[in-house]
Amino acid sequence: MKITDINIDIVERNLEFIGGNVQDQRGASAKTGGIVHQGILRIKTDEGFEGNSMIGGHRGDTKKSINDIHNRFSHLLINKNPLNNISLWSYVNNMPKASINRFNPIDYSTFASIDVALWDLKGKISGLPVFNLLGGSNKDIPAYGTYQPRHNDPEGYVIESDEMKKLGLKAYKIHPGPMDTNKTINMLSLVRNNVGEEYTLMLDPNNSYNYEKALEIGKALDDNFFYWFEDPIKWDDFESISKLYKKIKTPLAMTDQAPFLFNENRLYATELAPQIMRGTSRKLGITGLLKSAAVAEAFNKRCEIGTGGNIFFNMANIHVTCSINNCTYYEYWMPTSTSDFATIETINLNNGNVRSFDKPGLGLTLDNKWIKENKIFTIK
């Protein structure tokens, strides 16, 4: 069996605007939405099997990634055995002069789309779900709800926490944006009082704090029993990470930042902090994410998996979580309309949990009618 064709259907969507009048850490508008172009990847074999994935997430445009798959990576796949996907990932990851870790983060996530599609293909060929191929079993995975920063005041996040509870979610991760220290500390207390003592809360300021602000807010997280403090400061400020770890009790979770790729795991693995390492198939593919989780486990750390940004990456994250024992939560990024498109199935909540489908591959079926109606052209 060999790979014979790689096609990408380019679809155009008009995304809902999210973020309102909130500004990011640089003072620019944090609003996202509008017209974006994303790719539906189809990897086909000479025996009629097809593996699928997506190129692009819940914000931004992906024309460069789409072109890179066609121009940079397609030649690596044609005439290759699709069952040799792990070898292919290792080959690309260790190319001596063009190591994937030396590509920019967009290039890295581009190959992640290929890796996910190859696992989907491998599952369809074998007739097994990906979690079975990885040695796991299907299970309910608790989800935490989260939005990008949407509010400039504490009361907005109290309302947001009510939304999480109404959905049946048992956990909520807050993206506070650039709110000042006093407002943020006030918000932490208000949200905690609103959801009760037993509800799980996390905070993620997206690496935007300096050490002093992180310490002050970290102590407030301790007072309000937060589950983790994600990406409080720059991911490569190792001195501040170590100091913060010694001053607060809330575990540090790092990092979702684009430059933190597979090889960077070594920078955190042997250190006491962060206690939780982050990863996602969006950057690492299924192969790299599984390897990253193993690195974390070897050093007695959790590997909490972040959002995938589209339904194929999100489902890939679920399959990996079903196959490891050091990830507790699924990141339920909202609104889900930004990521749930082009497939018949959607990822649904059941009593605050998500799970995979017991079908071959990733268990997702392309909605070819929707793709035809939204496609602007196909790259072959």
C-alpha positions as a Markdown table, in Angstrom:
| # | Residue | x | y | z |
|---|---|---|---|---|
| 1 | Met | 0.0 | 0.0 | 0.0 |
| 2 | Lys | 1.2 | 3.5 | -0.8 |
| 3 | Ile | 0.1 | 7.1 | -0.7 |
| 4 | Thr | -0.9 | 8.3 | -4.1 |
| 5 | Asp | -2.7 | 11.7 | -3.7 |
| 6 | Ile | -2.7 | 14.7 | -1.3 |
| 7 | Asn | -5.5 | 17.1 | -1.9 |
| 8 | Ile | -6.5 | 20.2 | 0.1 |
| 9 | Asp | -9.9 | 21.8 | -0.2 |
| 10 | Ile | -9.7 | 25.5 | 0.6 |
| 11 | Val | -12.9 | 26.6 | 2.4 |
| 12 | Glu | -13.9 | 30.2 | 3.3 |
| 13 | Arg | -15.8 | 31.0 | 6.5 |
| 14 | Asn | -17.1 | 34.2 | 8.1 |
| 15 | Leu | -16.3 | 33.7 | 11.8 |
| 16 | Glu | -18.3 | 35.3 | 14.6 |
| 17 | Phe | -16.4 | 38.2 | 16.2 |
| 18 | Ile | -15.2 | 37.5 | 19.7 |
| 19 | Gly | -13.5 | 39.9 | 22.2 |
| 20 | Gly | -15.6 | 43.0 | 22.0 |
| 21 | Asn | -13.6 | 46.1 | 23.2 |
| 22 | Val | -11.0 | 44.1 | 25.1 |
| 23 | Gln | -7.4 | 44.9 | 24.2 |
| 24 | Asp | -4.5 | 42.5 | 24.2 |
| 25 | Gln | -1.2 | 42.9 | 26.2 |
| 26 | Arg | 0.2 | 45.3 | 23.5 |
| 27 | Gly | -2.9 | 47.6 | 23.6 |
| 28 | Ala | -4.2 | 46.3 | 20.3 |
| 29 | Ser | -7.8 | 45.0 | 19.9 |
| 30 | Ala | -8.2 | 41.4 | 21.0 |
| 31 | Lys | -11.2 | 40.9 | 18.8 |
| 32 | Thr | -11.0 | 38.0 | 16.4 |
| 33 | Gly | -13.3 | 36.8 | 13.6 |
| 34 | Gly | -14.3 | 37.7 | 10.1 |
| 35 | Ile | -13.3 | 36.0 | 6.8 |
| 36 | Val | -10.8 | 33.2 | 7.1 |
| 37 | His | -9.5 | 30.5 | 4.8 |
| 38 | Gln | -8.9 | 27.0 | 6.1 |
| 39 | Gly | -7.9 | 23.7 | 4.5 |
| 40 | Ile | -9.5 | 20.2 | 4.5 |
| 41 | Leu | -6.6 | 17.8 | 4.1 |
| 42 | Arg | -7.2 | 14.5 | 2.2 |
| 43 | Ile | -4.4 | 11.9 | 2.1 |
| 44 | Lys | -5.4 | 9.0 | -0.2 |
| 45 | Thr | -3.9 | 5.6 | -0.9 |
| 46 | Asp | -3.8 | 3.2 | -3.9 |
| 47 | Glu | -6.3 | 0.9 | -2.1 |
| 48 | Gly | -9.0 | 3.5 | -1.7 |
| 49 | Phe | -8.4 | 4.7 | 1.9 |
| 50 | Glu | -8.5 | 8.4 | 2.8 |
| 51 | Gly | -7.1 | 10.0 | 6.0 |
| 52 | Asn | -8.3 | 13.5 | 6.9 |
| 53 | Ser | -7.3 | 16.5 | 9.0 |
| 54 | Met | -7.6 | 20.3 | 8.9 |
| 55 | Ile | -5.2 | 23.1 | 8.4 |
| 56 | Gly | -6.1 | 26.2 | 10.5 |
| 57 | Gly | -7.7 | 26.9 | 13.8 |
| 58 | His | -10.3 | 29.1 | 15.5 |
| 59 | Arg | -8.6 | 32.4 | 14.5 |
| 60 | Gly | -6.3 | 33.8 | 11.9 |
| 61 | Asp | -5.7 | 32.8 | 8.3 |
| 62 | Thr | -3.8 | 29.7 | 7.1 |
| 63 | Lys | -2.9 | 30.4 | 3.5 |
| 64 | Lys | 0.8 | 29.9 | 4.2 |
| 65 | Ser | 0.3 | 26.6 | 6.0 |
| 66 | Ile | -1.9 | 25.4 | 3.1 |
| 67 | Asn | 0.8 | 26.3 | 0.6 |
| 68 | Asp | 3.5 | 24.7 | 2.7 |
| 69 | Ile | 1.8 | 21.3 | 2.8 |
| 70 | His | 1.6 | 21.4 | -1.0 |
| 71 | Asn | 5.1 | 22.8 | -1.6 |
| 72 | Arg | 7.2 | 21.6 | 1.3 |
| 73 | Phe | 5.8 | 18.4 | 2.6 |
| 74 | Ser | 3.7 | 16.6 | 0.0 |
| 75 | His | 6.8 | 15.1 | -1.8 |
| 76 | Leu | 7.7 | 13.4 | 1.5 |
| 77 | Leu | 4.5 | 11.4 | 1.4 |
| 78 | Ile | 3.9 | 10.3 | -2.2 |
| 79 | Asn | 4.6 | 6.6 | -2.7 |
| 80 | Lys | 5.3 | 6.2 | 1.1 |
| 81 | Asn | 3.6 | 3.4 | 3.1 |
| 82 | Pro | 1.0 | 5.2 | 5.3 |
| 83 | Leu | 1.6 | 2.8 | 8.1 |
| 84 | Asn | 5.1 | 4.1 | 8.6 |
| 85 | Asn | 3.8 | 7.4 | 10.0 |
| 86 | Ile | 5.9 | 7.5 | 13.1 |
| 87 | Ser | 9.1 | 7.0 | 11.1 |
| 88 | Leu | 8.0 | 9.9 | 8.9 |
| 89 | Trp | 7.4 | 12.1 | 11.9 |
| 90 | Ser | 10.9 | 11.2 | 13.3 |
| 91 | Tyr | 12.5 | 11.8 | 9.9 |
| 92 | Val | 11.0 | 15.3 | 9.5 |
| 93 | Asn | 11.7 | 16.2 | 13.2 |
| 94 | Asn | 15.4 | 15.3 | 12.8 |
| 95 | Met | 16.2 | 16.6 | 9.3 |
| 96 | Pro | 19.7 | 18.0 | 9.8 |
| 97 | Lys | 19.6 | 21.2 | 7.8 |
| 98 | Ala | 15.9 | 22.0 | 7.9 |
| 99 | Ser | 14.9 | 20.6 | 11.3 |
| 100 | Ile | 11.2 | 21.1 | 11.9 |
| 101 | Asn | 12.2 | 22.7 | 15.2 |
| 102 | Arg | 13.9 | 25.4 | 13.2 |
| 103 | Phe | 10.8 | 26.1 | 11.1 |
| 104 | Asn | 8.6 | 28.9 | 12.4 |
| 105 | Pro | 5.6 | 27.7 | 14.5 |
| 106 | Ile | 3.3 | 27.9 | 11.5 |
| 107 | Asp | 5.4 | 25.3 | 9.7 |
| 108 | Tyr | 5.4 | 23.1 | 12.7 |
| 109 | Ser | 1.6 | 23.1 | 13.0 |
| 110 | Thr | 1.5 | 22.5 | 9.2 |
| 111 | Phe | 3.2 | 19.2 | 9.6 |
| 112 | Ala | 1.0 | 18.5 | 12.6 |
| 113 | Ser | -2.0 | 18.5 | 10.2 |
| 114 | Ile | -0.2 | 15.8 | 8.1 |
| 115 | Asp | 0.6 | 13.7 | 11.2 |
| 116 | Val | -3.0 | 13.8 | 12.4 |
| 117 | Ala | -4.3 | 12.8 | 8.9 |
| 118 | Leu | -1.9 | 9.9 | 8.8 |
| 119 | Trp | -3.1 | 8.6 | 12.1 |
| 120 | Asp | -6.7 | 8.9 | 10.9 |
| 121 | Leu | -5.7 | 7.0 | 7.7 |
| 122 | Lys | -3.9 | 4.3 | 9.7 |
| 123 | Gly | -7.0 | 3.8 | 11.9 |
| 124 | Lys | -9.2 | 3.5 | 8.8 |
| 125 | Ile | -6.9 | 1.0 | 7.2 |
| 126 | Ser | -6.7 | -1.2 | 10.4 |
| 127 | Gly | -10.4 | -0.7 | 11.2 |
| 128 | Leu | -9.5 | 0.6 | 14.7 |
| 129 | Pro | -10.0 | 3.9 | 16.5 |
| 130 | Val | -6.7 | 5.9 | 17.0 |
| 131 | Phe | -6.9 | 5.5 | 20.8 |
| 132 | Asn | -6.7 | 1.7 | 20.3 |
| 133 | Leu | -3.7 | 2.1 | 18.0 |
| 134 | Leu | -2.0 | 4.2 | 20.7 |
| 135 | Gly | -2.8 | 1.4 | 23.3 |
| 136 | Gly | -5.6 | 3.3 | 25.1 |
| 137 | Ser | -9.3 | 2.9 | 25.6 |
| 138 | Asn | -12.3 | 5.2 | 25.3 |
| 139 | Lys | -13.3 | 7.0 | 28.4 |
| 140 | Asp | -15.1 | 10.1 | 29.7 |
| 141 | Ile | -12.7 | 13.1 | 30.0 |
| 142 | Pro | -13.7 | 16.0 | 32.2 |
| 143 | Ala | -13.7 | 19.3 | 30.3 |
| 144 | Tyr | -13.0 | 22.8 | 31.4 |
| 145 | Gly | -14.7 | 25.7 | 29.6 |
| 146 | Thr | -12.8 | 28.7 | 28.4 |
| 147 | Tyr | -13.0 | 31.8 | 26.1 |
| 148 | Gln | -10.4 | 34.1 | 24.8 |
| 149 | Pro | -10.3 | 37.4 | 26.9 |
| 150 | Arg | -13.7 | 39.1 | 26.5 |
| 151 | His | -14.1 | 41.4 | 29.4 |
| 152 | Asn | -12.5 | 44.5 | 30.9 |
| 153 | Asp | -14.2 | 44.2 | 34.3 |
| 154 | Pro | -14.5 | 41.4 | 37.0 |
| 155 | Glu | -18.3 | 41.2 | 36.7 |
| 156 | Gly | -17.9 | 40.0 | 33.1 |
| 157 | Tyr | -16.1 | 36.9 | 34.3 |
| 158 | Val | -18.7 | 36.2 | 37.0 |
| 159 | Ile | -21.3 | 36.1 | 34.2 |
| 160 | Glu | -19.0 | 33.9 | 32.2 |
| 161 | Ser | -18.6 | 31.4 | 35.1 |
| 162 | Asp | -22.4 | 31.2 | 35.2 |
| 163 | Glu | -22.4 | 30.1 | 31.6 |
| 164 | Met | -19.9 | 27.4 | 32.4 |
| 165 | Lys | -22.1 | 26.0 | 35.2 |
| 166 | Lys | -25.2 | 26.1 | 33.0 |
| 167 | Leu | -23.4 | 23.9 | 30.4 |
| 168 | Gly | -22.7 | 21.3 | 33.1 |
| 169 | Leu | -18.9 | 22.0 | 33.0 |
| 170 | Lys | -17.2 | 21.3 | 36.3 |
| 171 | Ala | -14.2 | 23.5 | 35.6 |
| 172 | Tyr | -13.5 | 27.0 | 34.1 |
| 173 | Lys | -10.2 | 28.5 | 32.9 |
| 174 | Ile | -10.2 | 32.3 | 32.9 |
| 175 | His | -8.3 | 34.3 | 30.3 |
| 176 | Pro | -8.2 | 37.7 | 32.1 |
| 177 | Gly | -6.4 | 39.7 | 29.4 |
| 178 | Pro | -4.6 | 42.8 | 30.4 |
| 179 | Met | -6.7 | 43.7 | 33.5 |
| 180 | Asp | -4.7 | 45.4 | 36.2 |
| 181 | Thr | -3.7 | 43.6 | 39.3 |
| 182 | Asn | -6.4 | 44.9 | 41.7 |
| 183 | Lys | -9.2 | 44.2 | 39.2 |
| 184 | Thr | -7.8 | 40.7 | 38.6 |
| 185 | Ile | -7.5 | 39.9 | 42.3 |
| 186 | Asn | -11.1 | 41.2 | 42.8 |
| 187 | Met | -12.3 | 39.1 | 39.9 |
| 188 | Leu | -10.7 | 35.9 | 41.3 |
| 189 | Ser | -12.6 | 36.3 | 44.6 |
| 190 | Leu | -15.9 | 37.2 | 42.9 |
| 191 | Val | -15.7 | 34.2 | 40.6 |
| 192 | Arg | -14.7 | 31.8 | 43.4 |
| 193 | Asn | -17.7 | 33.1 | 45.6 |
| 194 | Asn | -20.0 | 32.6 | 42.6 |
| 195 | Val | -19.1 | 29.1 | 41.7 |
| 196 | Gly | -18.5 | 27.7 | 45.2 |
| 197 | Glu | -15.5 | 26.1 | 46.9 |
| 198 | Glu | -15.7 | 22.8 | 45.1 |
| 199 | Tyr | -15.6 | 24.1 | 41.6 |
| 200 | Thr | -12.3 | 23.8 | 39.7 |
| 201 | Leu | -10.8 | 27.1 | 38.5 |
| 202 | Met | -7.7 | 28.0 | 36.5 |
| 203 | Leu | -6.1 | 31.3 | 35.3 |
| 204 | Asp | -4.2 | 31.9 | 32.1 |
| 205 | Pro | -2.9 | 35.4 | 31.4 |
| 206 | Asn | -1.0 | 34.2 | 28.3 |
| 207 | Asn | 2.6 | 35.0 | 29.4 |
| 208 | Ser | 1.7 | 38.6 | 29.9 |
| 209 | Tyr | 2.8 | 39.3 | 33.5 |
| 210 | Asn | 6.1 | 40.4 | 34.9 |
| 211 | Tyr | 7.3 | 38.5 | 38.0 |
| 212 | Glu | 5.9 | 41.1 | 40.5 |
| 213 | Lys | 2.4 | 40.9 | 39.0 |
| 214 | Ala | 2.6 | 37.1 | 38.7 |
| 215 | Leu | 3.6 | 36.8 | 42.4 |
| 216 | Glu | 0.8 | 39.1 | 43.7 |
| 217 | Ile | -1.8 | 37.4 | 41.6 |
| 218 | Gly | -0.4 | 34.0 | 42.4 |
| 219 | Lys | -0.9 | 34.6 | 46.1 |
| 220 | Ala | -4.5 | 35.5 | 45.4 |
| 221 | Leu | -4.9 | 32.2 | 43.4 |
| 222 | Asp | -3.6 | 30.4 | 46.6 |
| 223 | Asp | -6.2 | 32.2 | 48.7 |
| 224 | Asn | -9.0 | 31.1 | 46.2 |
| 225 | Phe | -7.8 | 27.5 | 45.7 |
| 226 | Phe | -7.1 | 27.6 | 42.0 |
| 227 | Tyr | -6.1 | 24.4 | 40.3 |
| 228 | Trp | -3.3 | 25.8 | 38.1 |
| 229 | Phe | -1.7 | 29.1 | 37.1 |
| 230 | Glu | -1.0 | 28.9 | 33.4 |
| 231 | Asp | 1.6 | 30.8 | 31.5 |
| 232 | Pro | 1.9 | 33.7 | 33.9 |
| 233 | Ile | 5.2 | 35.0 | 32.7 |
| 234 | Lys | 7.4 | 34.6 | 29.6 |
| 235 | Trp | 7.9 | 30.9 | 29.0 |
| 236 | Asp | 11.7 | 31.2 | 28.8 |
| 237 | Asp | 12.2 | 33.4 | 31.9 |
| 238 | Phe | 13.5 | 30.4 | 33.8 |
| 239 | Glu | 14.7 | 32.4 | 36.8 |
| 240 | Ser | 11.3 | 33.9 | 37.4 |
| 241 | Ile | 9.6 | 30.6 | 36.9 |
| 242 | Ser | 11.8 | 29.1 | 39.6 |
| 243 | Lys | 11.3 | 32.0 | 42.0 |
| 244 | Leu | 7.5 | 32.0 | 41.5 |
| 245 | Tyr | 7.3 | 28.2 | 42.1 |
| 246 | Lys | 9.0 | 28.8 | 45.5 |
| 247 | Lys | 6.6 | 31.6 | 46.6 |
| 248 | Ile | 3.1 | 30.2 | 45.7 |
| 249 | Lys | 1.3 | 26.9 | 46.2 |
| 250 | Thr | -0.8 | 27.0 | 43.0 |
| 251 | Pro | 0.9 | 24.7 | 40.4 |
| 252 | Leu | 2.4 | 26.4 | 37.4 |
| 253 | Ala | 1.3 | 25.0 | 33.9 |
| 254 | Met | 3.4 | 25.9 | 30.9 |
| 255 | Thr | 3.3 | 26.5 | 28.0 |
| 256 | Asp | 0.9 | 26.9 | 25.0 |
| 257 | Gln | 3.2 | 29.4 | 23.4 |
| 258 | Ala | 3.9 | 28.7 | 19.7 |
| 259 | Pro | 7.8 | 28.7 | 20.0 |
| 260 | Phe | 7.6 | 25.9 | 22.6 |
| 261 | Leu | 7.9 | 22.8 | 20.4 |
| 262 | Phe | 8.8 | 19.2 | 21.1 |
| 263 | Asn | 12.5 | 19.6 | 21.7 |
| 264 | Glu | 11.9 | 22.4 | 24.2 |
| 265 | Asn | 10.4 | 19.8 | 26.6 |
| 266 | Arg | 14.0 | 19.3 | 27.9 |
| 267 | Leu | 14.0 | 22.9 | 29.3 |
| 268 | Tyr | 11.2 | 22.1 | 31.8 |
| 269 | Ala | 11.4 | 18.4 | 32.3 |
| 270 | Thr | 14.2 | 18.2 | 34.8 |
| 271 | Glu | 13.2 | 21.4 | 36.7 |
| 272 | Leu | 10.9 | 21.5 | 39.7 |
| 273 | Ala | 8.7 | 24.1 | 37.9 |
| 274 | Pro | 6.5 | 24.1 | 36.1 |
| 275 | Gln | 4.7 | 21.2 | 37.7 |
| 276 | Ile | 2.5 | 20.9 | 34.6 |
| 277 | Met | 3.7 | 20.8 | 31.0 |
| 278 | Arg | 1.4 | 21.8 | 28.2 |
| 279 | Gly | 1.0 | 20.3 | 24.7 |
| 280 | Thr | -1.5 | 20.0 | 21.9 |
| 281 | Ser | -1.8 | 18.2 | 18.6 |
| 282 | Arg | -2.1 | 21.6 | 16.9 |
| 283 | Lys | 1.6 | 22.1 | 17.3 |
| 284 | Leu | 3.0 | 18.5 | 17.8 |
| 285 | Gly | 0.6 | 16.2 | 15.9 |
| 286 | Ile | -0.5 | 13.0 | 17.6 |
| 287 | Thr | 3.0 | 11.5 | 17.5 |
| 288 | Gly | 4.7 | 14.5 | 19.1 |
| 289 | Leu | 2.0 | 15.0 | 21.7 |
| 290 | Leu | 2.2 | 11.4 | 22.8 |
| 291 | Lys | 6.0 | 11.7 | 23.0 |
| 292 | Ser | 5.7 | 14.9 | 25.0 |
| 293 | Ala | 3.3 | 13.3 | 27.5 |
| 294 | Ala | 5.8 | 10.5 | 28.0 |
| 295 | Val | 8.6 | 13.0 | 28.7 |
| 296 | Ala | 6.4 | 14.7 | 31.3 |
| 297 | Glu | 5.4 | 11.4 | 32.9 |
| 298 | Ala | 9.1 | 10.3 | 33.1 |
| 299 | Phe | 9.7 | 13.3 | 35.3 |
| 300 | Asn | 6.5 | 13.0 | 37.4 |
| 301 | Lys | 4.7 | 15.9 | 35.7 |
| 302 | Arg | 1.3 | 16.2 | 34.2 |
| 303 | Cys | 0.9 | 17.0 | 30.5 |
| 304 | Glu | -2.3 | 19.0 | 30.3 |
| 305 | Ile | -3.4 | 19.2 | 26.7 |
| 306 | Gly | -4.5 | 22.6 | 25.2 |
| 307 | Thr | -7.1 | 23.4 | 22.6 |
| 308 | Gly | -6.6 | 22.1 | 19.0 |
| 309 | Gly | -8.4 | 25.0 | 17.3 |
| 310 | Asn | -10.4 | 22.8 | 14.9 |
| 311 | Ile | -12.4 | 19.6 | 15.3 |
| 312 | Phe | -9.8 | 17.3 | 14.0 |
| 313 | Phe | -7.1 | 18.5 | 16.3 |
| 314 | Asn | -9.5 | 18.6 | 19.2 |
| 315 | Met | -10.5 | 15.0 | 18.5 |
| 316 | Ala | -6.8 | 14.1 | 18.2 |
| 317 | Asn | -6.3 | 15.5 | 21.6 |
| 318 | Ile | -9.1 | 13.4 | 23.0 |
| 319 | His | -7.6 | 10.2 | 21.5 |
| 320 | Val | -4.2 | 11.0 | 23.0 |
| 321 | Thr | -5.8 | 11.7 | 26.4 |
| 322 | Cys | -7.5 | 8.3 | 26.2 |
| 323 | Ser | -4.1 | 6.8 | 25.8 |
| 324 | Ile | -2.1 | 8.4 | 28.6 |
| 325 | Asn | -2.5 | 8.7 | 32.4 |
| 326 | Asn | -1.1 | 12.2 | 33.1 |
| 327 | Cys | -3.7 | 14.4 | 31.5 |
| 328 | Thr | -6.8 | 15.3 | 33.5 |
| 329 | Tyr | -8.8 | 17.7 | 31.4 |
| 330 | Tyr | -10.0 | 18.5 | 27.9 |
| 331 | Glu | -9.9 | 22.2 | 26.9 |
| 332 | Tyr | -13.5 | 23.1 | 25.7 |
| 333 | Trp | -12.8 | 26.3 | 23.8 |
| 334 | Met | -15.8 | 28.5 | 23.2 |
| 335 | Pro | -17.7 | 29.3 | 21.2 |
| 336 | Thr | -17.5 | 25.8 | 19.7 |
| 337 | Ser | -18.8 | 27.1 | 16.4 |
| 338 | Thr | -15.3 | 28.4 | 15.6 |
| 339 | Ser | -13.9 | 24.8 | 15.5 |
| 340 | Asp | -16.9 | 22.6 | 14.8 |
| 341 | Phe | -17.2 | 22.7 | 11.0 |
| 342 | Ala | -16.9 | 20.5 | 7.9 |
| 343 | Thr | -17.7 | 17.2 | 9.7 |
| 344 | Ile | -21.0 | 15.4 | 10.3 |
| 345 | Glu | -20.1 | 14.8 | 14.0 |
| 346 | Thr | -19.4 | 17.4 | 16.7 |
| 347 | Ile | -17.7 | 17.0 | 20.1 |
| 348 | Asn | -20.5 | 17.1 | 22.6 |
| 349 | Leu | -20.6 | 17.5 | 26.3 |
| 350 | Asn | -22.2 | 14.9 | 28.5 |
| 351 | Asn | -22.4 | 15.8 | 32.1 |
| 352 | Gly | -19.4 | 18.0 | 31.7 |
| 353 | Asn | -17.3 | 15.3 | 29.9 |
| 354 | Val | -16.2 | 14.6 | 26.3 |
| 355 | Arg | -15.3 | 11.3 | 24.7 |
| 356 | Ser | -14.2 | 9.9 | 21.4 |
| 357 | Phe | -16.3 | 7.9 | 18.9 |
| 358 | Asp | -15.8 | 4.1 | 18.7 |
| 359 | Lys | -15.2 | 4.3 | 15.0 |
| 360 | Pro | -12.0 | 3.7 | 12.8 |
| 361 | Gly | -9.5 | 6.5 | 12.7 |
| 362 | Leu | -10.4 | 9.7 | 14.5 |
| 363 | Gly | -14.1 | 8.8 | 14.1 |
| 364 | Leu | -15.0 | 11.9 | 12.1 |
| 365 | Thr | -16.8 | 12.0 | 8.8 |
| 366 | Leu | -16.3 | 14.8 | 6.4 |
| 367 | Asp | -19.5 | 16.8 | 5.5 |
| 368 | Asn | -18.8 | 16.8 | 1.8 |
| 369 | Lys | -22.0 | 18.8 | 1.1 |
| 370 | Trp | -20.9 | 21.6 | 3.4 |
| 371 | Ile | -17.4 | 21.5 | 2.0 |
| 372 | Lys | -18.7 | 21.8 | -1.6 |
| 373 | Glu | -20.9 | 24.8 | -0.6 |
| 374 | Asn | -18.0 | 26.6 | 1.1 |
| 375 | Lys | -15.0 | 25.5 | -1.0 |
| 376 | Ile | -13.3 | 28.2 | -3.2 |
| 377 | Phe | -10.8 | 25.8 | -4.8 |
| 378 | Thr | -8.8 | 22.6 | -4.4 |
| 379 | Ile | -5.0 | 22.2 | -4.4 |
| 380 | Lys | -3.8 | 18.9 | -5.9 |
